[in-house]
């Protein structure tokens, strides 16, 4: 599986992937929230991060150092090893990885636990009033 750095021309695909995957993974959050944040994601969050894509933008990981800001796989490409490949790639790059995940996103939590992450902190996302977990992986 080839993982490469995202390029400017990938941004529209990444935003659509993020949006579609967010709707599926976070069905407990009003879809209007994701729609309202498309521009912020495109103009702020992705440009501030290092973004790496797998396949033809079938999945991506956004990182700031060892912080995983986003990990998304296209709904039609899930359960094919793309997310695992992206996390394993990030593990090779960094000795420690941290991320936040909503407590109600049980599939993501199970995935991260399978990848060796552990919950190190619980907090509230004040904007959405959703409990979230801070998870961490440390190279053994």
C-alpha positions as CSV (number, residue, x, y, z in Angstrom):
1,X,0.0,0.0,0.0
2,X,1.5,3.3,-1.0
3,X,1.2,6.2,1.5
4,X,2.2,9.6,0.2
5,X,2.1,13.2,1.3
6,X,-1.1,14.9,0.3
7,X,-0.9,17.6,-2.3
8,X,-2.9,20.8,-2.9
9,X,-5.0,19.1,-5.6
10,X,-6.0,16.3,-3.0
11,X,-7.8,18.8,-0.7
12,X,-11.2,18.6,-2.2
13,X,-11.2,14.8,-2.1
14,X,-10.0,14.8,1.5
15,X,-12.7,17.2,2.6
16,X,-15.4,15.0,1.0
17,X,-13.9,11.9,2.5
18,X,-13.7,13.6,5.9
19,X,-17.3,14.7,5.6
20,X,-18.8,11.4,4.5
21,X,-16.8,9.4,7.0
22,X,-17.7,11.9,9.8
23,X,-21.4,11.5,9.1
24,X,-21.0,7.7,9.3
25,X,-18.7,7.5,12.3
26,X,-20.4,10.2,14.3
27,X,-24.1,9.6,13.7
28,X,-24.8,10.9,17.2
29,X,-23.7,14.4,16.1
30,X,-26.0,16.7,14.1
31,X,-24.9,16.5,10.4
32,X,-25.2,20.3,10.2
33,X,-22.1,20.5,12.5
34,X,-20.0,18.7,9.9
35,X,-21.4,20.7,7.0
36,X,-20.7,23.9,8.9
37,X,-17.0,22.9,9.4
38,X,-16.1,22.0,5.9
39,X,-14.5,25.4,5.2
40,X,-12.6,25.4,8.5
41,X,-11.3,21.9,7.8
42,X,-10.1,23.0,4.3
43,X,-8.7,26.4,5.2
44,X,-7.3,25.8,8.7
45,X,-7.0,22.3,10.0
46,X,-5.6,20.5,7.0
47,X,-3.2,23.2,6.1
48,X,-1.8,23.3,9.6
49,X,-1.2,19.5,9.6
50,X,0.9,17.1,7.7
51,X,-1.5,15.0,5.7
52,X,-0.7,11.6,4.3
53,X,-3.0,9.7,2.0
54,X,-3.4,6.1,1.0
55,X,-4.5,4.9,-2.4
56,X,-6.4,7.4,-4.5
57,X,-7.3,9.4,-1.4
58,X,-9.2,6.4,-0.1
59,X,-8.0,7.3,3.4
60,X,-5.8,9.9,5.2
61,X,-4.1,10.7,8.4
62,X,-3.4,14.3,9.5
63,X,-0.7,14.8,12.1
64,X,1.0,17.6,14.0
65,X,4.1,15.9,15.3
66,X,3.0,12.9,17.3
67,X,-0.6,14.1,17.5
68,X,-3.1,12.3,15.2
69,X,-5.6,15.1,14.4
70,X,-7.6,13.0,12.0
71,X,-7.7,9.5,10.7
72,X,-10.4,8.8,8.1
73,X,-11.1,6.1,5.6
74,X,-13.7,6.4,2.9
75,X,-16.9,4.5,4.0
76,X,-16.7,2.3,0.8
77,X,-13.1,1.4,1.6
78,X,-13.4,0.5,5.2
79,X,-12.4,-2.9,6.6
80,X,-9.7,-3.3,3.9
81,X,-6.7,-2.5,6.0
82,X,-6.3,1.2,5.0
83,X,-6.7,2.5,8.5
84,X,-4.3,-0.1,9.9
85,X,-1.8,0.8,7.2
86,X,-2.0,4.5,8.0
87,X,-1.6,3.9,11.8
88,X,1.3,1.6,11.3
89,X,2.9,4.2,9.0
90,X,2.5,6.8,11.7
91,X,3.9,4.4,14.3
92,X,7.1,4.1,12.3
93,X,7.4,7.9,12.1
94,X,6.8,8.6,15.8
95,X,7.7,6.9,19.1
96,X,4.4,8.0,20.7
97,X,1.0,8.8,19.2
98,X,-1.9,10.6,20.9
99,X,-5.4,11.3,19.6
100,X,-8.9,12.2,20.8
101,X,-11.9,10.1,20.0
102,X,-15.5,10.5,21.0
103,X,-16.7,8.0,23.6
104,X,-19.7,7.1,21.6
105,X,-17.6,6.2,18.5
106,X,-17.2,2.7,19.8
107,X,-15.9,1.2,16.5
108,X,-13.0,3.7,16.5
109,X,-12.2,3.0,20.1
110,X,-12.1,-0.7,19.4
111,X,-9.9,-0.1,16.4
112,X,-7.4,2.0,18.3
113,X,-7.3,-0.4,21.2
114,X,-6.5,-3.2,18.7
115,X,-3.7,-1.0,17.4
116,X,-2.3,-0.7,20.9
117,X,-3.7,2.6,22.1
118,X,-4.9,3.1,25.6
119,X,-7.2,5.6,27.2
120,X,-5.2,8.0,29.3
121,X,-7.8,10.8,30.0
122,X,-11.5,11.5,29.7
123,X,-12.8,15.0,29.0
124,X,-15.8,16.8,27.5
125,X,-15.9,18.4,24.1
126,X,-17.6,21.6,25.3
127,X,-18.8,22.6,21.8
128,X,-20.7,19.4,21.2
129,X,-21.2,18.4,24.8
130,X,-19.7,14.9,24.0
131,X,-17.5,12.9,26.2
132,X,-14.1,12.1,24.6
133,X,-11.2,10.0,25.3
134,X,-7.5,10.9,25.0
135,X,-5.7,7.8,23.7
136,X,-2.0,7.1,23.5
137,X,0.3,4.6,21.9
138,X,3.9,4.3,23.0
139,X,6.5,2.3,21.2
140,X,7.3,-0.8,23.3
